């Protein structure tokens, strides 16, 4: 892990001419495969047109690539040993921890097992497990295209309808995934849903997820891989009764409540959210704009001297209100310890840093702002 810190330090040595980059819009198919190629978030909200994404910034794209490599989607050696008529997914396991590519954890029950299997056309679909982290609901879905569709690759799920306690969730839902079986027939999708305050305050949940129609890509002919073929039609509905305490097991929030101003904007550092799988610091601003764009980091160490780096992973921006909400995730690639190991720390000693994104060619010149932050864990 320490060796990988060299990659992080190289970022500030990169000279990038931002004029060479054009802003682009992603199709639904490109959004679905983004996590495979770049590896965001959990929370990069493409579907809400009022929200801006950090991916349009080249340096942050490179930083995000490093961060999401840490959350890299891993491929287990899953072998198809059952008869074709039987259900492969019933005995195939691929959890959220594996899907996020997170190093092996010792903490048990980091997610809620669902383990429900249904069919859409000739394809089999399974909800493996789920968890809530802060105001994000993560649902881990597996799709087995099976023998009749062996020459096709899953492009995505056409329609995803989620309701909680009978009320539809209309906030943004993004999905990321890759192939996860040895024969490339099983595909993983992590659905990431922002929960509004109404759902965040709920103690008990009846979660119902309806998935409808799968769009697929022809893999036989390279010239047709950009063409959409008729979807696999059908509908599958999954229902889970659970409690917030179970979904949020091992999740803790520590208040920071620090106000500071940089040369560009004013920020509120709100809280640290921790979990054995990942941890982040949430910050907000009410006078923020994306031009000039400011790159933010929080660095420091724990009481044992382990270096910690929280990097800007995702943000939402409402232009009419100049309101910014950002998540700075603990980068395990660039830190000395994992999120799970950080939970054993007694204190964190942190400092806010920012740098204006260069208009032309140049390096990021970070400056510290605000008072040092001390967070006492396990109190």
N, C-alpha and C positions, 0 to 999 in steps of 0.2 A: 504493500500500500504506500509506503514512504517513497519508493522509487517512482511511483506515478505522479508524485508532486512536481517532478520535473516538467511533465506535460502542462500542468497548470501554469507554472512560471514562464513557460514559453509563450503563453498567450499574449503577454504584454510586450513581447519582442516582435510580434507579427506586424507587418506593414501591409495594410489592406487599402486599396483604392475603392472606396464605397461607390464611386460613380460607375464602376463596372457591374454593379448589382442592380437588378430591376425588381421592383415589388411585383409579386405574382399572387394570383388567387388560386387556391387549391380546390380541385374537384372532390366530391365525396370519396371517390376511390383513392385519390392521392392522400386524403386525410387518413383514411383507414390504414394505409401502408406507411405513413410517415414514421410511426414508432419503430417499424422494422428497419428503415434506412437511416434515420437520424437517432432513433431511440429516445420532455415535456409532461406530462403530466398528469404528470398526473393531471395536469389541469390546464392544458392549452386549449382555450375554449373557442374553437373555430366557428361554431354554429351561431354565435350571437354577433350580429353585425355591428353592435355598438361597442364591442370590445376589441381592443387592439392586441396584437400578439408580438412577443419579443423576437419571434423567429425572423422577422424582416431585417434584423440587425446582424451583419456578418460576424462580428466578433462574438456576439452572444450566441449565434448559431454554433460557432466552434466550441464555445464554453458549454453550451447545452449538449453538444455531441459528446463531450467528455463526461458530463454528468449523466446523460442517459445511457452511456456505455456502462456506467456503474449500475444503472437500472436495466442493463441489457437483457433482451429477451433470450432465454436459454432454450436449447433443444434437448430434451431428454431422449434416451434411447428407448423409445416405446415401440415394441414390436407387435405386429398384428398376427397373433397366433390362434385366434378363434376362427370358427367357421364363418363364412360370409353372412349366413342368415342370422347369426347371433349379434348381440350388441357389444361392440368393441369398447364404447365409452363407459359402459357400466363398470368395467374393471380397470379403466385407464384413469390415472390420477395426474393432475397438473394444476397445482395450487397457485394462489396469488403470489406467494413467495417465489415460486419457481418462475412464474410469468414475468415478474419484475426483475428477475436475474439477481436477486439479492443473495449475498453470501449466506451460507447456512447459519441459522439462528438456533439458540438453545431454548428460547422461550416457546412454550407450547400454546396451542390455540390462538395464534395470532389472527385467525380469520374464522368465520362461521361456515361450517360445511353445509352445503345444500344438496349436492349429489342427486340432481333430478335430470332424467334423460327423456327426450321426446324426439319426434321426427318432423322434418319439413321436406316434403317430397321424398326423394331418395336419400336425402342427407339426414344424419342424426345430429342432434344438438343437445348440449348439456350445460346446466348451470352448476359449476363446481363449488365455488365458495364466494363469500363477500365479506366486506368490512366497512365500517365508517371511520374516517379519519378527519377530525375537525368537522367541517361541513361538507365533506366529500363522501359519497357512497361509491364504492368500487365493487363491481360485479364481474366475476370471472366466468367467461363463456367459452365452451369448446364446441367446434363443429367438425364432424367427420363426414367428408364427401363420399366415402365408401367407393366400392369398385365401379359402379355405373358412372361415376364422375371422376375417375382416376386421372383423366387427362386435363382436368380443370383445376384452377387455383381459386380460392375464395377471395373475392374482391371486397365483400362487405355484406352487411345486413341492411336490407332496404329500409325497413321500418322497425323502430324500437319504441315501445310504449310502456312507460313505467307509471304505476300508481302506488301510493302509500296511504294506507287506511282509507281506500276508496277515492282518494283525490289524485288526479293526474299531476305528474311532475312535468312542468313545461319549461323549466330552466334548461340551460345548455347541457347536452350529453355528447361526449366525444368518445371515440373508441380507438384502440391501438392493438396490434397483434402480429403474429407470425405463425409459421408452421411449427408444430411441436412433436411430430411423430417421425419415426425413421423413414417411412414411405411418403412423407409430406402430405398425407391425406387428412390429418387432423390439424385444424387451425385454432388458434387462441385469439379471443378478443376480450380486452379489459374495457368494460364500460365505466366511464367516470361521470358521475352526476353531481352537480352542485345542489345541495339541499338548502332551501330558504329557511328563514327563521322559524316558520310554523312547524316544519318537520324537525328542525334541530331541537325543538323543545319537547318533542314527543318521547314518551318513555317506552311504549310498546308499538311494534310495527307489524302490519300485514303488508308485505311487499309483493306486488304482482307485476311481472315483467312479461310482455308479449313481444315476440320476435316474429317478423313476417317477411317472407321472400328473401332469398339469398342471391346476390348477383355474383357471377363467376367469370373467370378469365380463361380463355382457350390457351392451353400451354403447348398444344401440338404444333402450332404454326407460329413462329416468331413474328411474322408480319401481321398477325391478328391479335397480338397481346394487348394492343391499345383499344381493341374493339369490344364492345359489350355484347354478350350473347344473351339469349332469353334467360331470365332468372329462374332459379329453382323456387317454384311457388308453393306456398303453404304457410301455416301459422302455428306457433307453439306458445303456450302460456305457462308460466312457472309461478308458483305462489309459495311464500315463506312467511311463517309467523315467528317473530323473534323479538327480543328486547334490546333497547339501546345499550344497556349495560353489557350485554353479550357482544354486540357489534363493536362497542368502543373499549373492549377489554384491553388493558395495557396502555391505553391512551391517557396522556396527562397534559395539562396546560398550565404554564407558569407565566404570570403577569409580569410585564416589563414596564410599560407606560412611560416611555421617555420621549420627549419632544426635542427636535433638533432642526437646524436649518443649514443647508449647504449654500453654495454660491448661486444655485439655481432654484431650489425648491425647499418647502417645509415638509418634514416627515414626522409621523408618529410611529414609534416602534412599539407594537401592541403586546405581543405575547410570543412565547416559545411553545410549540406543540411537539410532544415527543411520543414515539412509538418504537418498538423493537425493529420495525421494518424501515422506517424513515422518520425524519424530524425536520421541522421548518420553523422559521420566524416570520410572523406576519407584520407588514408595515403598511401604512396608508398615507395619503397626501391629498389635500384639498386645493392645491394650486399647481398641479402637475400637468405638463404637456409632454407629448412624445418628441417635440422638436423645440429646443435641443434635447436629445435623449441622454439620460444619465444612467450609467452603469453602477449598480450598488452591490456591495459585499459587506458581510459582517465576519470579522476574523477574531481569533483569540486562542485561548487554551483552557483546559480544565485544571482543577487543583492538583492533578498529577503530572502536569506539564505536557499533556497531549495536545498537539496543534489541532484547531478546529477551523473550518472554513465553510461559511454559508453563502452560497452563490445564488444569483437571481435566476430562478427557474421559470416562473410564469407570473403574469400579472393581468389584471383587468383594468380597463380604462374607459370611463364614461366621459366623452369629450365635452358634452354640453355642461357638465358640472365640474370639469377638471378634476374629477375624483379618481384616484389611483389606489388599488389594493394589490400588493405584491407578496409573493411567497419566496423566501430565501431558504433553499433546502440545504441541509447538511450534506456536503459533497464527500462521500466516503472515499472516493478516489484521491482527494486532495487533503484529507484529514488523517490523523494518526490512528483514529479509532472509528468503529462503526456506530450507527445510531443505537444499537442494542448495548454496546459497551459504554456509550456515553451515559446511559441510565445508571451506571454504577458510580458516576462521578458525584462528588459532594457539591462542587461549585463550578460554574462556568464564568470566565472573565473575558468579556468580548468588547469589540470596538467597531463602530460603524465607519465604512469607507465608501467613497464614491468618486467617479471620474466621468467627465463629459465625453460622450462618444465623438471622436474626431470627424470633422466634416470631410477632410481629404485623407491624406496619408499620415499616419502617426501611431504612436503607442498610447495606451491608456495610462494616464497619470493620476493615480489614486491619491486622495487626501483624506485624512481622518477628520471626522466631525463629531460633535457631541461629547458627553462625558462617558467614561468607561462604564460598561454594564456588568453587574455581578448578579448572577442567577443562582439561587440556592435550590438544588434539586432534592427530591425525596423529603420535602418538609411538610 
